[in-house]
Amino acid sequence: MISNYEEADDYRPLIYLDQNVIDDLRKGKLSFEPSVFSKNYRAVYSDETLREISRAEEGGGNATGYLDVLEMLEAYHLKLQLNAQFAPTGSAIIQYHTPSEAYNSFTQQRDLDYLIEANLLISQKIMGGLPGLSVDDIAERMLEAFERNARSLEESITNIEPLFPEVREEFPFLFESFGAMKAVSPEEYKDILKQLVDSLKANLKLNDKSQSALSRYRDELRLSPKYLNNLEPSQVVEQIWQLVSRDERVTESGITMYQFFGVDATNPIYTERKNFISEQVSSVYFHLNLAGYYPDKGLEQRRKFATSFSDMQHASLATHCNYLLSSDERLIKKAAAAYEFTGARTQVLPLKLSSE
C-alpha cells in the first residue's frame, strides 16, 4: 500500500486516465507501448472508473475489455484515504491490485452507490433533467436509499458481531460514516429533506416539473454558452465571474468569487472544515457546467448525466496525480480552468486522435 506515492522507490509521474482513453484503447483506436508507458509513467484509475465500467456492463457490454487495458498498462488503483472516523482526509491511497480484483471488490459493495445516485437526482433536476419528477418525488427516493443503506450496514455489523462482540463499541463512527445513520434517525433525515425541498422550491423554483432551472439560471445571469466558449485562457473562471457579478442580486449578496465557485467555502457535509482541493475542483467544474462553459449536452437524459458526473469526478480525483489524460474537449477545458483557479498541481494532457 502506498499512501504517499511520491516517497516510493520506483516513483514515476502519475497519469490519471479518463474513461474515454481506456475505451479508445479497448476499441483499438489508440495504442500505447505498455513497457514504455509503464517505464516512464504510472497509469492510474479509480472507483469512478470501475463505476463507469459497471454501467457499461449493465448496459450489455463486457467489463473484461476495459479491465484488460488496465492490466496491460499495469495501472494502479486510486482510492480516497479515510481517517479513523471514516471521513475523507484530503489524501489518496495509490496501490496495485489486479484490475479484476479491484472490480470484483467494487461491484460487491454497491449499497452506498444507491444512496449516492439518489442524492445526484437533485443535481440532475437542476441541470434540466427528470421532467417527470418533482423535488418531492426525488426527496422520497433519497429517503428510500437512506433507509436501504442503513439496513445494509446494520446487517453487516450483525454478521460480524459474533466474531467481534465489541464491534459496535470499537467502531462508534462506522454508522456515522454512511450518512450519519446513528446520529440522524430516519425521522430527522425526513426533516433535513423537507428543508432541502423547501429551499429548492423557493430559490430555484423547482416545484414546476416543466421548468428548467438550468435555462432559467443562464437567462437570469445573461450567460451564453456560445460566448463563454470563446473565452481565451488564462483566468477563465475570473472572466466568467466578471459576467456573473453584473447581476445586482449577486452584488448585493456580498458573496465573493471564491465563495461563489466553492473554493472558499465550508464543506456541506463536514462543516468543521473547508473544502479540500479535490472538492474545490468538483465545485468549480460543476459551476462551469452550470454557467455554460463547454457544457455537457443532453443532461436531461439519465445516461448522459451519469457520464457528465463521472467526468467531474475524474477531474477531481486526478488532483492526486501529476497529469490527467483525456481526449474529451469539454472535460479538458473545464478541468484546466478548475485546476488553474484552485491551484491544483495537476496538468491536463489533451489527447487528439487523428481523424479516420
C-alpha positions as CSV (number, residue, x, y, z in Angstrom):
1,M,0.0,0.0,0.0
2,I,1.3,3.4,-0.9
3,S,-0.3,6.3,0.9
4,N,2.3,8.8,-0.2
5,Y,3.3,7.6,-3.7
6,E,6.0,10.3,-4.2
7,E,8.1,8.5,-1.5
8,A,8.0,5.2,-3.3
9,D,11.4,3.8,-4.5
10,D,10.0,3.3,-8.0
11,Y,8.2,6.7,-8.2
12,R,7.1,7.7,-11.7
13,P,4.8,10.6,-12.6
14,L,1.2,9.6,-12.2
15,I,-1.2,9.9,-15.2
16,Y,-4.9,9.6,-14.4
17,L,-6.7,8.0,-17.4
18,D,-10.0,9.5,-18.3
19,Q,-12.6,6.8,-19.3
20,N,-12.5,7.8,-23.0
21,V,-8.8,6.9,-23.2
22,I,-9.4,3.5,-21.7
23,D,-12.4,3.0,-24.1
24,D,-10.3,4.0,-27.1
25,L,-7.5,1.6,-26.1
26,R,-10.1,-1.1,-25.8
27,K,-11.5,-0.4,-29.2
28,G,-8.1,-0.2,-30.8
29,K,-8.5,3.4,-31.8
30,L,-5.5,4.3,-29.7
31,S,-2.4,2.3,-28.6
32,F,0.4,2.8,-26.2
33,E,3.5,0.7,-25.9
34,P,2.9,-0.8,-22.5
35,S,6.5,-1.3,-21.5
36,V,7.5,2.3,-22.5
37,F,4.4,3.7,-20.8
38,S,4.9,1.8,-17.5
39,K,8.6,2.5,-17.5
40,N,8.2,6.3,-17.6
41,Y,4.8,6.8,-16.1
42,R,2.3,5.1,-13.8
43,A,-1.2,4.8,-15.2
44,V,-3.9,5.4,-12.6
45,Y,-7.6,4.6,-12.4
46,S,-10.2,4.9,-9.6
47,D,-13.5,3.6,-8.3
48,E,-15.2,6.1,-10.6
49,T,-13.5,4.2,-13.5
50,L,-14.9,1.0,-12.1
51,R,-18.3,2.6,-11.7
52,E,-18.4,3.5,-15.4
53,I,-17.2,0.0,-16.4
54,S,-20.1,-1.4,-14.3
55,R,-22.6,0.9,-16.0
56,A,-21.3,-0.3,-19.4
57,E,-21.7,-3.9,-18.3
58,E,-25.2,-3.3,-17.0
59,G,-26.0,-1.9,-20.5
60,G,-24.9,-5.1,-22.2
61,G,-21.2,-4.5,-22.5
62,N,-18.3,-6.6,-21.3
63,A,-16.1,-5.4,-18.4
64,T,-13.3,-7.7,-19.5
65,G,-12.1,-5.5,-22.3
66,Y,-11.7,-2.5,-20.0
67,L,-10.0,-4.5,-17.3
68,D,-7.6,-6.0,-19.9
69,V,-6.5,-2.5,-20.8
70,L,-5.8,-1.5,-17.2
71,E,-3.9,-4.8,-16.7
72,M,-1.9,-4.2,-19.9
73,L,-0.8,-0.8,-18.6
74,E,-0.1,-2.2,-15.1
75,A,-2.4,0.6,-13.8
76,Y,-2.6,1.4,-10.1
77,H,-5.8,1.9,-8.3
78,L,-6.5,5.3,-6.6
79,K,-8.8,5.4,-3.6
80,L,-9.6,8.3,-1.3
81,Q,-8.0,7.9,2.1
82,L,-10.3,8.0,5.2
83,N,-9.4,8.7,8.8
84,A,-10.4,6.6,11.9
85,Q,-13.9,8.1,11.7
86,F,-14.2,7.1,8.1
87,A,-14.2,10.7,6.9
88,P,-12.0,11.9,3.9
89,T,-8.6,13.2,4.8
90,G,-7.9,15.0,1.5
91,S,-5.3,12.4,0.5
92,A,-5.4,9.3,-1.6
93,I,-4.0,5.8,-1.4
94,I,-2.5,4.5,-4.6
95,Q,-1.7,0.8,-4.8
96,Y,-1.7,-2.1,-7.2
97,H,-4.4,-4.8,-7.3
98,T,-5.2,-6.7,-10.4
99,P,-8.0,-4.7,-12.1
100,S,-10.3,-7.8,-11.9
101,E,-9.8,-8.0,-8.1
102,A,-10.5,-4.2,-7.8
103,Y,-13.6,-4.5,-10.0
104,N,-15.0,-7.6,-8.1
105,S,-14.5,-5.8,-4.8
106,F,-16.2,-2.7,-6.1
107,T,-19.2,-4.5,-7.5
108,Q,-19.8,-6.4,-4.3
109,Q,-20.1,-3.1,-2.3
110,R,-22.7,-1.2,-4.2
111,D,-25.3,-0.3,-1.5
112,L,-23.7,3.0,-0.8
113,D,-23.9,3.7,-4.6
114,Y,-27.7,3.7,-4.4
115,L,-27.5,6.5,-1.8
116,I,-25.0,8.5,-3.9
117,E,-27.1,8.0,-7.1
118,A,-30.3,9.1,-5.2
119,N,-28.6,12.2,-4.0
120,L,-27.5,13.0,-7.5
121,L,-31.1,13.3,-8.6
122,I,-31.2,16.8,-7.3
123,S,-28.2,17.9,-9.4
124,Q,-29.8,16.2,-12.4
125,K,-33.0,18.1,-11.8
126,I,-31.1,21.4,-11.6
127,M,-29.4,20.6,-14.9
128,G,-32.8,20.3,-16.6
129,G,-33.4,16.6,-16.3
130,L,-36.1,14.4,-14.8
131,P,-39.1,16.5,-16.1
132,G,-41.5,13.8,-14.8
133,L,-40.2,14.0,-11.2
134,S,-40.9,16.8,-8.7
135,V,-38.5,17.6,-6.0
136,D,-40.9,15.9,-3.6
137,D,-40.6,12.7,-5.6
138,I,-36.8,13.0,-5.5
139,A,-36.8,13.5,-1.8
140,E,-38.8,10.3,-1.4
141,R,-36.3,8.4,-3.4
142,M,-33.5,9.8,-1.3
143,L,-35.2,8.7,1.9
144,E,-35.7,5.2,0.5
145,A,-32.0,5.0,-0.4
146,F,-31.0,6.2,3.0
147,E,-33.1,3.6,4.7
148,R,-31.9,0.8,2.4
149,N,-28.2,1.7,3.1
150,A,-28.9,1.9,6.8
151,R,-30.4,-1.7,6.7
152,S,-27.4,-2.9,4.7
153,L,-24.9,-1.5,7.2
154,E,-26.8,-2.9,10.1
155,E,-26.8,-6.4,8.5
156,S,-23.1,-6.2,8.0
157,I,-22.5,-5.2,11.6
158,T,-24.8,-8.0,12.8
159,N,-23.0,-10.6,10.7
160,I,-19.5,-9.8,12.1
161,E,-20.7,-9.3,15.7
162,P,-20.4,-13.0,16.7
163,L,-16.7,-12.9,15.7
164,F,-16.1,-9.4,17.1
165,P,-18.6,-8.9,20.0
166,E,-17.4,-5.4,20.7
167,V,-17.6,-4.2,17.1
168,R,-20.3,-1.6,17.9
169,E,-18.2,-0.1,20.7
170,E,-14.9,-0.3,18.9
171,F,-16.3,1.4,15.8
172,P,-18.7,4.0,17.0
173,F,-18.2,6.2,14.0
174,L,-18.9,3.4,11.5
175,F,-22.6,4.3,11.3
176,E,-21.9,8.0,11.0
177,S,-19.7,7.4,8.0
178,F,-22.6,6.4,5.9
179,G,-25.0,9.4,6.2
180,A,-24.7,9.8,9.9
181,M,-27.1,6.9,10.4
182,K,-26.7,6.7,14.2
183,A,-26.6,10.5,14.7
184,V,-29.5,11.1,12.3
185,S,-32.6,9.0,12.5
186,P,-34.9,8.4,9.5
187,E,-37.3,10.9,11.0
188,E,-34.6,13.5,11.4
189,Y,-33.4,12.8,7.9
190,K,-37.0,13.5,6.7
191,D,-36.8,16.9,8.3
192,I,-33.5,17.6,6.6
193,L,-35.0,16.6,3.2
194,K,-38.0,18.8,3.8
195,Q,-35.7,21.8,4.4
196,L,-33.8,21.0,1.2
197,V,-37.1,20.7,-0.8
198,D,-38.4,24.0,0.6
199,S,-35.1,25.7,-0.3
200,L,-35.1,24.4,-3.8
201,K,-38.6,25.4,-4.4
202,A,-38.0,28.9,-3.1
203,N,-34.6,29.6,-4.6
204,L,-34.6,27.7,-7.9
205,K,-38.4,27.4,-8.4
206,L,-38.0,23.6,-8.9
207,N,-41.6,22.9,-7.9
208,D,-42.7,23.2,-11.5
209,K,-41.9,19.9,-13.4
210,S,-41.9,21.7,-16.7
211,Q,-39.3,24.3,-15.8
212,S,-35.6,24.0,-16.4
213,A,-33.6,25.6,-13.6
214,L,-30.5,25.4,-15.8
215,S,-32.1,27.5,-18.6
216,R,-33.5,29.9,-16.0
217,Y,-30.1,30.3,-14.3
218,R,-28.3,31.2,-17.5
219,D,-31.1,33.5,-18.7
220,E,-31.2,35.4,-15.4
221,L,-27.4,35.9,-15.3
222,R,-27.3,36.6,-19.1
223,L,-24.8,33.8,-19.7
224,S,-24.4,32.4,-23.2
225,P,-22.5,29.1,-23.8
226,K,-21.6,30.4,-27.3
227,Y,-20.0,33.5,-25.7
228,L,-18.3,31.6,-22.9
229,N,-16.8,29.0,-25.2
230,N,-14.9,31.8,-26.9
231,L,-13.2,32.9,-23.7
232,E,-9.4,32.5,-24.0
233,P,-7.4,31.1,-21.2
234,S,-5.9,32.0,-18.8
235,Q,-8.1,33.0,-15.8
236,V,-11.3,31.6,-17.4
237,V,-13.1,31.4,-14.1
238,E,-12.2,35.1,-13.3
239,Q,-13.6,36.1,-16.7
240,I,-16.9,34.3,-16.0
241,W,-17.1,35.9,-12.6
242,Q,-17.0,39.3,-14.2
243,L,-20.1,38.3,-16.1
244,V,-21.9,36.7,-13.2
245,S,-21.2,39.6,-10.8
246,R,-23.0,42.1,-13.1
247,D,-26.2,40.8,-11.6
248,E,-27.5,43.1,-8.8
249,R,-28.6,40.2,-6.6
250,V,-25.1,38.7,-6.7
251,T,-23.6,42.1,-5.9
252,E,-26.0,42.7,-3.1
253,S,-25.4,39.3,-1.5
254,G,-21.8,40.2,-0.8
255,I,-20.7,36.8,-2.0
256,T,-17.1,36.6,-3.2
257,M,-15.8,35.0,-6.3
258,Y,-14.1,32.2,-4.3
259,Q,-17.3,31.6,-2.3
260,F,-19.4,31.5,-5.4
261,F,-17.3,28.8,-7.0
262,G,-16.9,26.8,-3.8
263,V,-13.2,27.4,-3.2
264,D,-13.5,29.5,-0.1
265,A,-16.4,27.5,1.3
266,T,-17.2,25.2,4.2
267,N,-17.8,21.6,3.2
268,P,-21.5,21.0,3.3
269,I,-21.1,17.6,5.0
270,Y,-18.1,18.1,7.2
271,T,-18.9,21.6,8.3
272,E,-15.9,21.8,10.6
273,R,-13.5,22.2,7.7
274,K,-13.1,23.9,4.3
275,N,-13.2,22.0,1.0
276,F,-10.2,20.1,0.0
277,I,-8.5,20.9,-3.3
278,S,-10.2,17.9,-5.0
279,E,-13.6,19.1,-3.7
280,Q,-12.9,22.6,-4.8
281,V,-12.2,21.3,-8.3
282,S,-15.6,19.5,-8.3
283,S,-17.4,22.6,-7.3
284,V,-15.7,24.8,-9.9
285,Y,-16.2,22.2,-12.6
286,F,-19.9,22.0,-11.6
287,H,-20.4,25.8,-11.8
288,L,-18.6,26.0,-15.1
289,N,-21.0,23.4,-16.5
290,L,-23.9,25.3,-14.9
291,A,-22.8,28.6,-16.4
292,G,-22.4,27.1,-19.9
293,Y,-18.6,26.9,-20.3
294,Y,-18.1,23.9,-22.7
295,P,-21.2,22.5,-21.1
296,D,-22.1,18.8,-21.3
297,K,-25.1,18.1,-23.6
298,G,-28.2,16.1,-23.0
299,L,-28.1,16.3,-19.2
300,E,-31.8,15.7,-19.1
301,Q,-31.0,12.1,-20.1
302,R,-30.0,9.8,-17.2
303,R,-27.1,8.1,-19.1
304,K,-25.6,11.4,-20.2
305,F,-26.0,13.0,-16.8
306,A,-24.3,10.0,-15.2
307,T,-21.4,10.3,-17.7
308,S,-21.2,14.1,-17.0
309,F,-21.0,13.5,-13.3
310,S,-18.3,10.9,-13.8
311,D,-16.3,13.3,-15.8
312,M,-16.4,15.8,-12.9
313,Q,-15.3,13.0,-10.6
314,H,-12.4,12.1,-12.8
315,A,-11.3,15.7,-12.9
316,S,-11.5,15.8,-9.1
317,L,-9.7,12.5,-8.4
318,A,-6.9,13.4,-10.9
319,T,-5.8,16.2,-8.5
320,H,-4.0,13.4,-6.6
321,C,-1.9,12.8,-9.8
322,N,0.6,14.7,-11.9
323,Y,-1.5,14.6,-15.1
324,L,-5.0,14.0,-16.4
325,L,-5.0,12.4,-19.9
326,S,-8.2,12.8,-21.9
327,S,-9.5,13.3,-25.4
328,D,-12.8,14.9,-24.3
329,E,-12.6,18.6,-25.1
330,R,-15.4,19.6,-22.8
331,L,-13.7,17.8,-19.9
332,I,-10.3,19.2,-20.8
333,K,-11.5,22.8,-20.9
334,K,-13.4,22.7,-17.6
335,A,-10.7,20.7,-15.8
336,A,-7.9,23.0,-16.9
337,A,-9.8,26.1,-15.8
338,A,-10.7,24.5,-12.4
339,Y,-7.1,23.4,-11.8
340,E,-5.7,26.9,-12.6
341,F,-8.3,28.6,-10.3
342,T,-7.8,26.2,-7.4
343,G,-4.0,26.0,-7.7
344,A,-4.2,22.2,-8.2
345,R,-0.8,20.8,-9.3
346,T,-2.4,18.6,-11.9
347,Q,-1.7,19.3,-15.6
348,V,-4.1,18.4,-18.4
349,L,-2.7,16.4,-21.3
350,P,-5.1,16.8,-24.2
351,L,-5.0,13.7,-26.4
352,K,-6.0,14.4,-30.0
353,L,-6.9,11.3,-32.1
354,S,-6.2,11.5,-35.8
355,S,-9.4,11.7,-37.8
356,E,-10.3,8.5,-39.6
